Amino acid sequence: MVMIGTDFGTQTSSFCSVKTYQELFLPYCAKVGRWIHENTNWKTFAHSCGSVERFIPSFIEAGIDILNPVQCSAVGMGPEHLKNTYGDHIAFWGGGVDTQHVLPFGTPEEVRKQVLERCRIFSRDGGFVFNTIHNVQARTPVKNIVAMLEAVHEFNGVQMPAA
């Protein structure tokens, strides 16, 4: 896998316009993506945090196979919308649980519920790798991390070993 890209989004908007992306970044990304796909069996991976829904068509045009993170808490990044609109064209790596609000501050049941819901949405017809939206932050309750892992196992039908 080869990573292409940089952060184009903020919580509520973007760092540049789609036109600027298409003029300055898309030609380079497309050239790299084309070479990767023509010469290897690798995938291209775009890392771009925040509200990047407006860029996803351009990412797809550039030959990006995978988007990470999937910051569902940012404007326009609703899981159902993303999967329904782009799920046939790009894989989602992340978005499994909100690391800004739910994982650090929610209850284990809220974590479990969000993980199961995100897995249900994003895994439909493939194209999903479970991951948190961002890194797990310091002071996140261990019981919430355990709830996240147990929910992923539950979704996948995997029996957790007894402690």
N, C-alpha and C positions, 0 to 999 in steps of 0.2 A: 504494500500500500504506500502511496505517495501523498503527502499532505500538500495541498495547494490552498492558498488564501490567507486571510487575516481577519480580524474583527471588523465587521462593517456595521454592526448594530449596537444600539444602546437599549436601555429598558423600554424606551418609548419611541425611538426613532432610529435614524441611521447617521453614520459619519459622513456619508456622501450620497449623492443621488444615484439612481440606477443608470442614468446617462453617463455620469462620471465613471461608474464601475465599468460600463460597456466600452467606454473609450480608453480607459487607462489599464484596466485589469483583465477584462475578458479576453482580449487577443493573446496575452501571455498565458493565461490559464488554459485557453483552448489549445494553444500550441503544445503545451506540456501534456494536457489530457490526451490529445491526438497521438502524440508520440508514445505515451504509456500504453494506450489501448492498441496501437499498431505493432508495438514491439515487445510487449510483455503480457502476462495474464494477470497483472496487478490491477488494483482498483485505485481510484483517486478519491481523496478524502479532503473535504473542505472544513476547516475550523473557522467558524464565524459566530461569535456570541451575539445575543440580543435579538432585537426585532429585525430579522433579516428576511421575512417572508417575501418582501418586494424583490429581493435578489435571487430567490430560488429559481425562477425561470432562466435567469442568466447563468446560474451555476450549472443547471442542466444543459443549457446550450454549450457551455464550456467543457462539457464532458465529465463533470463531477458526478461520481457514483454515490458518495456518502456525505451526509451533512452531520457535523458535530460541533458544538452541542446542539441540542434542540431545546432552546430556552423558552419553554411553554409559558412562563410567567411574563414574558415580554409581549408588548402590543403586537397583535396579529399572528401570534404563534400558537393558537389553540390546536391541541392535538387532532381533533376530528377534522378540522379544516385542512391542516397540513397533510394528513394521511389521505383524505378524500381528494384533495387537489393535486398532490405531487407524489403520492405513494407508489404510483406505477413507474415513476421516472427516477426516483432517488431514494436511497436507503437512509433511515434515521438511526443514528448512533447516539443514544442519550435521550433525555426527556422522561426517563423512567420515574423520577421523583424530584420534586422541587427542593433544592438545597439551600434556598434563601429563606423559606418559610416553613414548609411542612416537615422536612427531615429534622432540622435543628429545633423547631419550636412546637411541632404537632405532637399528638399522642401516638403511641404505637399503632392504635387502630386507624388513625387518620393516615399514617404512613402506609399501612397495609392496604387501605382502601385506594389511595392514590396510585400505588404501585400496580395493583391488580387492574385498575381502570386504564392506566397508561399502557400496560402490557396488552390488554384486550384491544385497545385502539390501534396502537402502532404495529402489533404483530400480525394483524389481519392481512392475509395474502403474502406474508413474508416482508423482508426489507426492514428489519428492526434488530438492533443490538441493544440489549438493556444496558443502561448506564445511568448514573445520576446526571443531573443537568450540568453541574460543575463539581469541583472537588468537595468532598465531605469536609466541613469546617470543624475547627477545634471546638470543643465543648458540645458537640452534637451528642445527645444521650446515646449511650451504647444500646439501650433497649430499643431505640428507634432504628439504629443500624441493623440490629438483629431482626426487627420487624420487617425491614426492607428485604433482607436476604431471605427470610422465611416466606414472604409474599412471592418473590420470584420463584422460589422452589415450588410453592403452592400452585402458581400459575402453570408451571412446567410439569406438574404432576409428580414431582420428586419428593419422596419421603425424607424428611430431615432426620439425621441420626439423633438418638437420645443423648442428652447431655450427661 
